[in-house]
Amino acid sequence: MKKILLATTALATAALVAGAAGDAAAQEATSKAAERIKLGISGYHQQWGVGLSQDIKDTGPNTIKTNAVDQKHNSEICFIGQTTLDNGLTVGVNVQVEANTDADQIDESYLFLQGPSLGQLILGDENNAGYLLHVTAPDGGIVLDEGDFTNIDAWVNTGISSYFDTPVGTTNLRLLDNDSGKFTYITPRFAGLQAGVSYIPQAEAGGDNNNGSYFVRNGNAGYQGTQIAAGQNRYANGWAGGVNYTQQFGVIGLQSSGGVQYFPRSKVQPVGKNGSDVFAYNLGAQIAYGGFSVGGAFIDSMNKNTVQATNNTGGVSSYSLGGYSYTVGAAYEFGPYKIGLDYMYGQSPGVISSTNPALANNTGNDQSLQQAVLSGTWTMGPGIRLVGGVFAYDLQTDTPQVTGYNNQGVGAATAIKLNF
């Protein structure tokens, strides 16, 4: 596979060079004002040390043992380029690649067109407008809301439901729609107010090119029509929108946001399963004075029935996207230093339909996650931050020992965060 990729890259590079030479000659005869897009490299790289005591109970009186110290990472490399045409329109591309092995190796990949008075049009695999305009709580350097601990798997997620595909781990609008292919328009900011809307042809986290309604790829035989199978939700024709208001009132700064996400109930459901409309809204705000900031965010996902989606173990389960979460935080920044205190709580019904009788009709409790962290930051130089903090969490599964085990713990973490 590696040899094939190298050969393909070489051919593509040769074609690019040849094309560039031809285009350069043509441009010499016309104008030098607009240039071919040149990609630059940016991104982030984080290396973590985590010390943690986890209390995970099995079906008996014993506690499952875990390492007290672990090393974690979270990194991405972004290829970004743009050019401005003679008419003032800026055209660009953004491709984000996971810098460590990951099931979703290309995180986001999209094209954008923008102008000072036109706003921005985004085409491709990117978060929706409600997500992009969302405001959440300030932090001291370690983030809770779809944040550092859940991104690096600081502790074991012993439940089945994913943190991010339910409101348990985030107040962002990303239900079934993490980087689906979509059309997004963001307005210019006027008097502090900015708005955006996304049309999502199909909820397809990861942005694969399978938007052909109810047709799926059948190996090398091309595409064939088929009844929707387990794990292949076809929630289509969805949309998400958001507004953001940012303004300075003398020495007081204000940021606020509100958003909504909707998918109608799929007309074709997985065999034997019930689906529902997907509807959620969120709110967020921050107030800043001097070096102090305080704020929070909230999401309510009002989905009563089941959907089929990929679970935390990589398999497929029928569980609810319903639930809510909220986060609050305060921070103080002085010179190169920052300190903050944050709390987050989220819950969801979790698995509510299964061949296992113990899970029928959601006989267990809601799955919930509480997190709290006291953290600080030292900005050592441009794009170089040393962060650290102490934290505690409490993860309750919907039906202990059936869908997983409850997990509580306390710990400390530190990391070097690089942005380039």
Backbone hydrogen bonds in HBPLUS format (Angstrom, degrees):
<---DONOR---> <-ACCEPTOR-->    atom                        ^
c    i                          cat <-CA-CA->   ^        H-A-AA   ^      H-
h    n   atom  resd res      DA  || num        DHA   H-A  angle D-A-AA Bond
n    s   type  num  typ     dist DA aas  dist angle  dist       angle   num
A0005-LEU N   A0001-MET O   3.02 MM   4  6.26 159.3  2.06 149.1 154.6     1
A0006-LEU N   A0002-LYS O   2.96 MM   4  6.20 156.6  2.01 149.4 155.7     2
A0007-ALA N   A0003-LYS O   2.94 MM   4  6.16 161.6  1.97 151.4 156.1     3
A0008-THR N   A0004-ILE O   2.93 MM   4  6.13 160.6  1.96 149.9 155.5     4
A0009-THR N   A0005-LEU O   2.91 MM   4  6.10 157.2  1.97 147.0 153.3     5
A0010-ALA N   A0006-LEU O   2.96 MM   4  6.21 155.7  2.02 148.1 154.4     6
A0011-LEU N   A0007-ALA O   3.02 MM   4  6.31 161.6  2.06 152.5 156.6     7
A0012-ALA N   A0008-THR O   2.95 MM   4  6.15 162.7  1.98 150.7 155.9     8
A0013-THR N   A0009-THR O   2.86 MM   4  6.03 153.5  1.93 146.8 154.3     9
A0014-ALA N   A0010-ALA O   2.94 MM   4  6.17 159.8  1.98 148.7 153.9    10
A0015-ALA N   A0011-LEU O   2.95 MM   4  6.20 161.8  1.99 151.6 156.3    11
A0016-LEU N   A0012-ALA O   2.88 MM   4  6.05 151.6  1.96 142.8 151.2    12
A0017-VAL N   A0013-THR O   2.89 MM   4  6.16 159.7  1.93 153.4 157.8    13
A0018-ALA N   A0014-ALA O   2.97 MM   4  6.18 165.7  1.99 150.0 154.1    14
A0019-GLY N   A0015-ALA O   2.84 MM   4  5.98 160.9  1.87 147.4 153.2    15
A0020-ALA N   A0016-LEU O   2.80 MM   4  5.95 152.6  1.87 145.1 153.3    16
A0021-ALA N   A0017-VAL O   2.95 MM   4  6.20 154.9  2.02 149.7 155.5    17
A0022-GLY N   A0018-ALA O   3.15 MM   4  6.44 161.3  2.18 149.5 153.6    18
A0023-ASP N   A0019-GLY O   2.87 MM   4  6.05 163.9  1.89 152.3 157.3    19
A0024-ALA N   A0020-ALA O   2.78 MM   4  5.85 151.0  1.86 144.8 153.2    20
A0025-ALA N   A0021-ALA O   3.14 MM   4  6.37 155.7  2.21 144.5 149.6    21
A0026-ALA N   A0022-GLY O   3.15 MM   4  6.43 154.7  2.22 143.4 150.4    22
A0027-GLN N   A0023-ASP O   2.83 MM   4  6.09 152.7  1.91 149.8 157.5    23
A0028-GLU N   A0024-ALA O   2.98 MM   4  6.23 148.3  2.09 146.4 154.2    24
A0029-ALA N   A0026-ALA O   3.18 MM   3  5.41 129.3  2.45  98.5 110.7    25
A0030-THR N   A0027-GLN O   2.96 MM   3  5.02 145.4  2.08  99.8 110.7    26
A0040-GLY N   A0080-ILE O   2.71 MM  40  5.30 168.1  1.72 143.5 147.0    27
A0080-ILE N   A0040-GLY O   2.93 MM  40  5.30 157.8  1.98 149.5 154.6    28
A0042-SER N   A0078-CYS O   2.89 MM  36  5.05 159.2  1.94 147.4 153.2    29
A0078-CYS N   A0042-SER O   2.68 MM  36  5.05 175.3  1.68 144.5 144.0    30
A0420-PHE N   A0043-GLY O   2.93 MM 377  5.41 167.1  1.94 142.2 146.2    31
A0044-TYR N   A0076-GLU O   3.05 MM  32  5.55 152.4  2.13 145.1 153.2    32
A0076-GLU N   A0044-TYR O   2.99 MM  32  5.55 158.3  2.04 148.6 153.5    33
A0045-HIS N   A0418-LEU O   2.86 MM 373  5.09 152.1  1.94 139.9 146.5    34
A0418-LEU N   A0045-HIS O   2.84 MM 373  5.09 166.3  1.86 150.9 154.9    35
A0046-GLN N   A0074-ASN O   3.03 MM  28  5.17 130.9  2.28 126.1 140.1    36
A0074-ASN N   A0046-GLN O   3.20 MM  28  5.17 151.0  2.29 134.4 136.1    37
A0047-GLN N   A0416-ILE O   3.31 MM 369  5.73 155.5  2.38 146.6 153.0    38
A0416-ILE N   A0047-GLN O   3.19 MM 369  5.73 151.8  2.28 151.8 157.0    39
A0048-TRP N   A0072-LYS O   2.81 MM  24  4.84 175.8  1.81 145.3 143.9    40
A0072-LYS N   A0048-TRP O   3.16 MM  24  4.84 154.1  2.23 115.9 123.8    41
A0049-GLY N   A0414-THR O   2.89 MM 365  5.47 156.2  1.95 164.0 168.1    42
A0414-THR N   A0049-GLY O   3.01 MM 365  5.47 154.5  2.08 153.0 160.9    43
A0050-VAL N   A0070-ASP O   2.91 MM  20  5.24 172.6  1.91 158.7 159.2    44
A0070-ASP N   A0050-VAL O   2.84 MM  20  5.24 154.7  1.90 152.2 160.3    45
A0051-GLY N   A0412-ALA O   2.86 MM 361  5.27 173.7  1.86 166.6 168.6    46
A0412-ALA N   A0051-GLY O   2.81 MM 361  5.27 153.2  1.88 150.8 159.6    47
A0052-LEU N   A0068-ALA O   2.76 MM  16  5.19 158.6  1.81 147.6 155.1    48
A0053-SER N   A0410-VAL O   3.00 MM 357  5.70 169.8  2.01 167.4 169.6    49
A0055-ASP N   A0408-GLN O   2.70 MM 353  5.20 159.5  1.74 166.0 172.0    50
A0408-GLN N   A0055-ASP O   3.28 MM 353  5.20 157.3  2.34 127.0 131.7    51
A0064-ILE N   A0056-ILE O   2.78 MM   8  5.43 157.7  1.83 164.1 168.2    52
A0058-ASP N   A0062-ASN O   3.34 MM   4  6.14 171.1  2.35 152.8 154.2    53
A0099-ALA N   A0075-SER O   3.09 MM  24  5.17 175.7  2.09 120.9 121.1    54
A0077-ILE N   A0097-VAL O   2.87 MM  20  5.25 163.9  1.89 155.4 160.0    55
A0097-VAL N   A0077-ILE O   2.82 MM  20  5.25 176.3  1.83 156.3 157.3    56
A0079-PHE N   A0095-VAL O   2.81 MM  16  5.16 167.8  1.82 156.2 159.0    57
A0095-VAL N   A0079-PHE O   3.00 MM  16  5.16 158.7  2.05 140.8 147.8    58
A0081-GLY N   A0093-VAL O   3.13 MM  12  5.55 158.2  2.18 150.7 154.8    59
A0093-VAL N   A0081-GLY O   2.87 MM  12  5.55 151.4  1.95 157.5 164.5    60
A0083-THR N   A0091-VAL O   2.91 MM   8  5.59 150.0  2.00 150.7 159.5    61
A0091-VAL N   A0083-THR O   2.90 MM   8  5.59 161.5  1.93 168.0 169.9    62
A0085-LEU N   A0089-LEU O   2.84 MM   4  5.39 168.7  1.85 157.7 154.0    63
A0088-GLY N   A0085-LEU O   2.94 MM   3  5.38 163.1  1.97 119.1 122.0    64
A0090-THR N   A0114-GLN O   2.88 MM  24  5.22 171.0  1.89 168.2 166.4    65
A0114-GLN N   A0090-THR O   2.88 MM  24  5.22 155.9  1.94 146.2 153.7    66
A0092-GLY N   A0112-PHE O   2.85 MM  20  5.24 160.8  1.88 157.6 159.6    67
A0112-PHE N   A0092-GLY O   2.91 MM  20  5.24 164.8  1.93 135.3 138.2    68
A0094-ASN N   A0110-TYR O   2.93 MM  16  5.51 157.8  1.98 165.5 167.8    69
A0110-TYR N   A0094-ASN O   2.95 MM  16  5.51 160.0  1.99 151.2 157.3    70
A0096-GLN N   A0108-GLU O   2.73 MM  12  5.13 168.4  1.75 163.3 163.6    71
A0107-ASP N   A0096-GLN O   2.75 MM  11  5.38 135.9  1.94 145.9 158.0    72
A0098-GLU N   A0105-GLN O   2.84 MM   7  5.25 174.5  1.84 163.1 164.9    73
A0109-SER N   A0125-ASP O   3.06 MM  16  5.12 142.0  2.21 129.9 141.0    74
A0125-ASP N   A0109-SER O   2.88 MM  16  5.12 146.0  2.00 152.8 142.1    75
A0111-LEU N   A0123-LEU O   2.89 MM  12  5.24 165.4  1.91 151.5 153.3    76
A0123-LEU N   A0111-LEU O   2.84 MM  12  5.24 172.3  1.84 162.6 164.8    77
A0113-LEU N   A0121-LEU O   2.93 MM   8  5.20 153.3  2.00 146.7 155.3    78
A0121-LEU N   A0113-LEU O   2.79 MM   8  5.20 165.2  1.81 158.6 163.7    79
A0115-GLY N   A0119-GLY O   3.13 MM   4  5.71 150.0  2.22 152.9 162.1    80
A0118-LEU N   A0115-GLY O   3.09 MM   3  4.84 147.5  2.20  98.1 108.1    81
A0119-GLY N   A0115-GLY O   3.16 MM   4  5.71 143.9  2.29 156.1 151.2    82
A0120-GLN N   A0186-ILE O   2.79 MM  66  5.10 160.8  1.82 151.2 157.6    83
A0186-ILE N   A0120-GLN O   2.80 MM  66  5.10 164.5  1.83 154.2 159.6    84
A0122-ILE N   A0184-THR O   2.78 MM  62  4.99 166.5  1.79 149.2 153.8    85
A0184-THR N   A0122-ILE O   2.95 MM  62  4.99 163.9  1.97 153.6 156.0    86
A0124-GLY N   A0182-LYS O   3.13 MM  58  5.45 172.3  2.13 158.2 160.5    87
A0182-LYS N   A0124-GLY O   3.05 MM  58  5.45 146.7  2.17 121.2 128.1    88
A0131-TYR N   A0128-ASN O   3.07 MM   3  5.34 125.1  2.39 103.2 116.9    89
A0132-LEU N   A0128-ASN O   2.96 MM   4  6.27 162.2  1.99 155.9 161.3    90
A0133-LEU N   A0129-ALA O   3.11 MM   4  6.18 148.9  2.21 150.1 155.6    91
A0134-HIS N   A0131-TYR O   3.27 MM   3  5.33 163.6  2.30 107.4 112.3    92
A0148-ASP N   A0143-VAL O   2.85 MM   5  5.38 129.5  2.11 125.6 137.1    93
A0147-GLY N   A0144-LEU O   3.23 MM   3  4.42 149.0  2.33 110.7 101.8    94
A0146-GLU N   A0169-GLY O   3.02 MM  23  5.73 148.3  2.12 158.2 155.1    95
A0151-ASN N   A0147-GLY O   2.97 MM   4  6.00 148.4  2.07 149.2 159.3    96
A0152-ILE N   A0148-ASP O   2.98 MM   4  6.11 152.7  2.06 154.3 159.6    97
A0154-ALA N   A0149-PHE O   2.92 MM   5  5.04 171.0  1.93 150.8 153.9    98
A0312-ASN N   A0160-ILE O   2.60 MM 152  5.01 167.9  1.61 164.0 164.4    99
A0169-GLY N   A0163-TYR O   2.99 MM   6  4.55 147.2  2.10 143.3 133.0   100
A0177-ASP N   A0174-ARG O   3.08 MM   3  4.93 161.9  2.11 109.2 113.7   101
A0206-GLY N   A0178-ASN O   2.83 MM  28  6.22 157.6  1.88 167.3 169.9   102
A0183-PHE N   A0199-TYR O   3.03 MM  16  5.29 164.9  2.06 153.1 157.9   103
A0199-TYR N   A0183-PHE O   2.84 MM  16  5.29 158.5  1.88 154.9 160.9   104
A0185-TYR N   A0197-VAL O   2.97 MM  12  5.61 163.0  1.99 160.8 165.5   105
A0197-VAL N   A0185-TYR O   3.01 MM  12  5.61 150.0  2.10 149.7 158.9   106
A0187-THR N   A0195-ALA O   2.85 MM   8  5.54 167.5  1.86 163.8 168.1   107
A0190-PHE N   A0193-LEU O   2.83 MM   3  5.18 164.7  1.86 148.3 147.9   108
A0193-LEU N   A0190-PHE O   2.89 MM   3  5.18 163.8  1.92 119.1 120.1   109
A0246-THR N   A0192-GLY O   2.85 MM  54  4.90 159.2  1.89 140.4 143.4   110
A0194-GLN N   A0244-ASN O   2.84 MM  50  5.19 150.3  1.92 154.5 162.9   111
A0244-ASN N   A0194-GLN O   2.73 MM  50  5.19 156.0  1.79 160.0 162.7   112
A0196-GLY N   A0242-GLY O   2.93 MM  46  5.44 144.5  2.05 160.3 160.1   113
A0242-GLY N   A0196-GLY O   3.01 MM  46  5.44 155.9  2.07 146.0 146.9   114
A0198-SER N   A0240-ALA O   2.69 MM  42  5.14 150.7  1.77 159.3 166.8   115
A0240-ALA N   A0198-SER O   3.04 MM  42  5.14 149.7  2.14 135.3 142.1   116
A0200-ILE N   A0238-GLY O   2.79 MM  38  4.93 178.2  1.79 142.0 141.9   117
A0238-GLY N   A0200-ILE O   2.95 MM  38  4.93 149.1  2.05 156.8 147.5   118
A0237-ASN N   A0201-PRO O   3.05 MM  36  4.71 152.1  2.13 111.5 114.4   119
A0203-ALA N   A0235-TYR O   2.77 MM  32  5.48 167.3  1.78 169.9 173.4   120
A0207-GLY N   A0204-GLU O   3.01 MM   3  5.83 162.9  2.04 146.5 149.1   121
A0213-SER N   A0211-ASN O   2.75 MM   2  5.51 139.4  1.91 105.8  93.3   122
A0215-PHE N   A0212-GLY O   2.88 MM   3  5.61 154.2  1.95 147.2 155.6   123
A0226-THR N   A0214-TYR O   3.44 MM  12  6.45 160.6  2.48 169.9 168.6   124
A0216-VAL N   A0224-GLN O   3.31 MM   8  5.96 157.6  2.36 156.6 150.8   125
A0224-GLN N   A0216-VAL O   3.21 MM   8  5.96 162.1  2.24 154.3 155.6   126
A0218-ASN N   A0222-GLY O   2.84 MM   4  5.73 172.5  1.85 170.3 170.7   127
A0221-ALA N   A0218-ASN O   2.94 MM   3  5.52 153.6  2.01 142.6 143.5   128
A0232-GLN N   A0229-ALA O   3.03 MM   3  5.52 158.7  2.08 139.7 139.0   129
A0239-TRP N   A0262-TYR O   2.93 MM  23  5.53 153.5  2.00 153.3 162.1   130
A0262-TYR N   A0239-TRP O   2.87 MM  23  5.53 155.9  1.93 168.1 174.1   131
A0241-GLY N   A0260-VAL O   2.93 MM  19  5.48 155.2  1.99 152.2 160.2   132
A0260-VAL N   A0241-GLY O   2.91 MM  19  5.48 153.6  1.98 152.4 156.7   133
A0243-VAL N   A0258-GLY O   2.88 MM  15  5.51 152.1  1.96 157.9 167.0   134
A0258-GLY N   A0243-VAL O   3.10 MM  15  5.51 149.9  2.20 146.3 150.6   135
A0245-TYR N   A0256-SER O   2.87 MM  11  5.24 163.6  1.90 145.1 150.2   136
A0256-SER N   A0245-TYR O   2.92 MM  11  5.24 139.2  2.08 141.9 153.8   137
A0247-GLN N   A0254-LEU O   2.96 MM   7  5.40 159.6  2.00 151.4 157.5   138
A0254-LEU N   A0247-GLN O   2.87 MM   7  5.40 160.8  1.91 167.1 172.7   139
A0249-PHE N   A0252-ILE O   2.68 MM   3  5.09 166.9  1.69 173.9 169.5   140
A0252-ILE N   A0249-PHE O   3.01 MM   3  5.09 165.8  2.03 124.2 124.7   141
A0253-GLY N   A0288-ALA O   2.87 MM  35  4.88 164.1  1.90 141.1 146.5   142
A0288-ALA N   A0253-GLY O   2.89 MM  35  4.88 159.9  1.93 139.8 143.7   143
A0255-GLN N   A0286-GLN O   2.94 MM  31  5.12 159.1  1.99 153.4 154.4   144
A0286-GLN N   A0255-GLN O   2.78 MM  31  5.12 152.9  1.86 149.9 151.6   145
A0257-SER N   A0284-GLY O   2.85 MM  27  5.19 146.8  1.96 152.2 148.5   146
A0284-GLY N   A0257-SER O   3.08 MM  27  5.19 148.9  2.18 141.8 137.5   147
A0259-GLY N   A0282-ASN O   2.99 MM  23  5.29 156.6  2.05 144.1 146.0   148
A0282-ASN N   A0259-GLY O   2.98 MM  23  5.29 153.9  2.05 134.2 138.7   149
A0261-GLN N   A0280-ALA O   2.86 MM  19  5.34 156.0  1.92 158.1 159.2   150
A0280-ALA N   A0261-GLN O   3.04 MM  19  5.34 153.7  2.11 148.7 152.1   151
A0263-PHE N   A0278-VAL O   2.81 MM  15  4.88 145.2  1.93 139.2 146.5   152
A0278-VAL N   A0263-PHE O   2.78 MM  15  4.88 166.7  1.80 150.3 154.8   153
A0273-LYS N   A0270-PRO O   3.02 MM   3  5.54 152.6  2.10 147.3 142.3   154
A0302-MET N   A0279-PHE O   3.00 MM  23  5.84 132.0  2.23 150.2 164.6   155
A0281-TYR N   A0300-ASP O   3.13 MM  19  5.69 154.8  2.19 145.0 150.7   156
A0300-ASP N   A0281-TYR O   3.00 MM  19  5.69 161.8  2.03 166.0 171.8   157
A0283-LEU N   A0298-PHE O   2.91 MM  15  5.35 152.2  1.99 150.1 157.7   158
A0298-PHE N   A0283-LEU O   2.86 MM  15  5.35 153.6  1.93 155.9 158.4   159
A0285-ALA N   A0296-GLY O   2.99 MM  11  5.78 157.4  2.04 167.0 171.2   160
A0296-GLY N   A0285-ALA O   2.99 MM  11  5.78 149.7  2.08 157.0 166.3   161
A0287-ILE N   A0294-VAL O   2.87 MM   7  5.53 161.8  1.90 163.4 169.0   162
A0294-VAL N   A0287-ILE O   2.96 MM   7  5.53 153.8  2.03 153.9 162.3   163
A0289-TYR N   A0292-PHE O   2.83 MM   3  5.24 158.5  1.88 144.3 151.2   164
A0292-PHE N   A0289-TYR O   2.88 MM   3  5.24 151.5  1.96 140.9 137.1   165
A0333-GLU N   A0291-GLY O   2.87 MM  42  4.82 156.6  1.92 128.1 135.2   166
A0293-SER N   A0331-ALA O   2.94 MM  38  5.32 146.2  2.05 156.0 155.1   167
A0331-ALA N   A0293-SER O   2.87 MM  38  5.32 158.5  1.92 153.5 157.2   168
A0295-GLY N   A0329-GLY O   3.04 MM  34  5.69 155.9  2.10 161.4 162.1   169
A0329-GLY N   A0295-GLY O   2.96 MM  34  5.69 151.2  2.05 163.2 161.1   170
A0297-ALA N   A0327-THR O   2.96 MM  30  5.43 147.1  2.07 144.0 151.2   171
A0327-THR N   A0297-ALA O   2.97 MM  30  5.43 153.1  2.05 149.8 153.1   172
A0299-ILE N   A0325-SER O   2.99 MM  26  5.54 156.0  2.05 159.3 161.0   173
A0325-SER N   A0299-ILE O   3.15 MM  26  5.54 151.0  2.24 144.3 149.2   174
A0301-SER N   A0323-GLY O   2.81 MM  22  5.25 172.9  1.81 168.7 169.0   175
A0323-GLY N   A0301-SER O   3.01 MM  22  5.25 137.5  2.19 151.8 144.9   176
A0307-VAL N   A0319-TYR O   3.13 MM  12  5.72 160.7  2.17 135.7 139.6   177
A0319-TYR N   A0307-VAL O   3.00 MM  12  5.72 149.2  2.10 169.7 164.2   178
A0309-ALA N   A0317-SER O   3.19 MM   8  5.98 159.1  2.23 162.1 165.0   179
A0317-SER N   A0309-ALA O   3.21 MM   8  5.98 165.7  2.23 160.9 158.8   180
A0311-ASN N   A0315-GLY O   2.79 MM   4  5.54 160.3  1.83 138.9 145.6   181
A0314-GLY N   A0311-ASN O   3.07 MM   3  5.46 165.4  2.10 115.4 119.7   182
A0352-ILE N   A0318-SER O   3.38 MM  34  6.58 151.6  2.47 135.4 142.9   183
A0320-SER N   A0350-GLY O   2.93 MM  30  5.49 160.3  1.96 149.0 146.0   184
A0324-TYR N   A0347-GLN O   3.08 MM  23  5.76 141.5  2.24 148.3 159.9   185
A0347-GLN N   A0324-TYR O   2.90 MM  23  5.76 160.9  1.94 168.7 174.7   186
A0326-TYR N   A0345-TYR O   2.89 MM  19  5.65 152.9  1.96 159.0 167.9   187
A0345-TYR N   A0326-TYR O   2.99 MM  19  5.65 162.2  2.02 164.4 170.2   188
A0328-VAL N   A0343-TYR O   3.01 MM  15  5.58 156.2  2.07 154.4 161.7   189
A0343-TYR N   A0328-VAL O   2.97 MM  15  5.58 158.3  2.02 165.9 169.0   190
A0330-ALA N   A0341-LEU O   3.02 MM  11  5.58 151.1  2.11 150.2 159.4   191
A0341-LEU N   A0330-ALA O   2.92 MM  11  5.58 153.2  1.99 157.8 166.7   192
A0332-TYR N   A0339-ILE O   2.81 MM   7  5.47 154.8  1.87 160.5 168.8   193
A0339-ILE N   A0332-TYR O   2.97 MM   7  5.47 154.5  2.04 147.2 155.2   194
A0334-PHE N   A0337-TYR O   2.86 MM   3  5.33 157.1  1.91 142.6 150.5   195
A0337-TYR N   A0334-PHE O   3.02 MM   3  5.33 160.1  2.06 128.2 130.1   196
A0379-THR N   A0336-PRO O   2.79 MM  43  4.98 171.9  1.79 152.6 155.4   197
A0338-LYS N   A0377-THR O   3.02 MM  39  5.00 139.6  2.19 141.9 143.3   198
A0377-THR N   A0338-LYS O   2.75 MM  39  5.00 150.1  1.84 145.6 149.5   199
A0340-GLY N   A0375-SER O   2.88 MM  35  5.51 157.5  1.93 161.4 162.1   200
A0375-SER N   A0340-GLY O   2.97 MM  35  5.51 159.6  2.01 157.8 163.6   201
A0342-ASP N   A0373-VAL O   2.99 MM  31  5.46 162.9  2.02 157.7 163.3   202
A0373-VAL N   A0342-ASP O   3.02 MM  31  5.46 157.3  2.07 147.1 151.4   203
A0344-MET N   A0371-GLN O   2.88 MM  27  5.20 154.9  1.94 152.0 153.0   204
A0371-GLN N   A0344-MET O   2.87 MM  27  5.20 156.2  1.93 154.6 158.1   205
A0346-GLY N   A0369-LEU O   3.03 MM  23  5.42 146.0  2.15 142.5 152.9   206
A0369-LEU N   A0346-GLY O   2.88 MM  23  5.42 151.5  1.96 154.0 159.9   207
A0348-SER N   A0367-GLN O   2.84 MM  19  5.34 151.6  1.92 154.1 163.0   208
A0367-GLN N   A0348-SER O   2.73 MM  19  5.34 142.1  1.87 173.7 172.1   209
A0359-LEU N   A0356-ASN O   2.94 MM   3  5.69 164.1  1.96 125.6 130.7   210
A0360-ALA N   A0357-PRO O   3.25 MM   3  5.25 154.4  2.32 102.0 109.4   211
A0362-ASN N   A0359-LEU O   3.25 MM   3  5.47 143.5  2.39 136.2 128.7   212
A0365-ASN N   A0398-ASP O   2.52 MM  33  4.53 115.5  1.92 162.0 152.2   213
A0368-SER N   A0396-GLN O   2.89 MM  28  5.17 153.9  1.95 142.8 151.3   214
A0396-GLN N   A0368-SER O   2.88 MM  28  5.17 161.7  1.91 146.3 152.6   215
A0370-GLN N   A0394-ASP O   3.00 MM  24  5.12 155.4  2.07 133.3 141.2   216
A0394-ASP N   A0370-GLN O   2.97 MM  24  5.12 145.7  2.09 139.4 143.4   217
A0372-ALA N   A0392-ALA O   3.00 MM  20  5.46 147.1  2.11 162.9 161.7   218
A0392-ALA N   A0372-ALA O   3.01 MM  20  5.46 151.7  2.09 150.8 155.6   219
A0374-LEU N   A0390-VAL O   2.99 MM  16  5.56 163.9  2.01 164.6 169.9   220
A0390-VAL N   A0374-LEU O   3.03 MM  16  5.56 145.9  2.15 152.0 155.8   221
A0376-GLY N   A0388-GLY O   2.85 MM  12  5.63 153.6  1.92 164.0 171.7   222
A0388-GLY N   A0376-GLY O   3.12 MM  12  5.63 147.3  2.23 152.8 156.9   223
A0378-TRP N   A0386-LEU O   2.85 MM   8  5.18 152.1  1.92 148.1 157.4   224
A0386-LEU N   A0378-TRP O   2.93 MM   8  5.18 168.3  1.94 147.1 150.2   225
A0380-MET N   A0384-ILE O   2.87 MM   4  5.55 130.4  2.12 141.0 155.2   226
A0384-ILE N   A0381-GLY O   3.01 MM   3  5.14 165.6  2.03 132.2 128.6   227
A0419-ASN N   A0383-GLY O   2.83 MM  36  4.63 155.4  1.89 137.0 142.0   228
A0385-ARG N   A0417-LYS O   2.97 MM  32  5.17 161.5  2.00 149.1 154.6   229
A0417-LYS N   A0385-ARG O   2.82 MM  32  5.17 165.6  1.84 157.3 161.2   230
A0387-VAL N   A0415-ALA O   2.91 MM  28  5.35 168.4  1.92 160.4 163.9   231
A0415-ALA N   A0387-VAL O   2.92 MM  28  5.35 157.9  1.97 142.8 144.9   232
A0389-GLY N   A0413-ALA O   2.88 MM  24  5.58 142.6  2.02 159.9 165.6   233
A0413-ALA N   A0389-GLY O   2.93 MM  24  5.58 159.5  1.97 158.3 163.5   234
A0391-PHE N   A0411-GLY O   2.92 MM  20  5.47 165.1  1.94 146.0 147.9   235
A0411-GLY N   A0391-PHE O   2.98 MM  20  5.47 158.5  2.02 151.1 150.3   236
A0393-TYR N   A0409-GLY O   3.03 MM  16  5.62 155.9  2.09 158.6 159.3   237
A0409-GLY N   A0393-TYR O   3.19 MM  16  5.62 162.1  2.23 146.8 145.1   238
A0395-LEU N   A0407-ASN O   2.77 MM  12  5.10 171.5  1.77 160.4 160.5   239
A0407-ASN N   A0395-LEU O   2.91 MM  12  5.10 167.6  1.92 150.9 154.9   240
A0402-VAL N   A0399-THR O   3.00 MM   3  5.57 155.8  2.06 139.1 143.8   241
A0403-THR N   A0399-THR O   2.99 MM   4  5.58 170.1  2.00 156.6 159.7   242
A0401-GLN N   A0404-GLY O   2.46 MM   3  4.99 145.4  1.58 164.9 170.3   243
